[in-house]
Amino acid sequence: MATQWEYKTLRLQIGFKGFKYEELEAELNTLGRQGWEAVSTLAPGAAVEVAVLLKRPRG
């Protein structure tokens, strides 16, 4: 049987000076301990927001 996945989107607002990488790292580490794995990012043209896509096995 194939693995079934659940997905999550972490949205990061980009401010005037970007975003704080330490906060991003802390959030990703927290989600990683919960079983989430970052698999991709999205940054639409002229983005004011970056999305990190995460997945983990369902169940």
QUIDAMO-V321206 format. One record per pair of residues at least 6 apart in sequence whose ideal C-beta (glycine too) atoms are under 6 Angstrom apart, sorted by the first residue. I is the first residue (numbers start at 1). J is the second residue. Records with the same first field share a line. If there is no record, write none. Layout:
I = J  J
This chain:
3 = 57
4 = 58
5 = 55
6 = 58
7 = 55
8 = 36  54
9 = 51  53
10 = 52
11 = 49  51
12 = 19  50
13 = 49
14 = 48
35 = 56
36 = 54  56
37 = 55
38 = 52  54
39 = 53  55
40 = 53
41 = 52
42 = 51
43 = 50
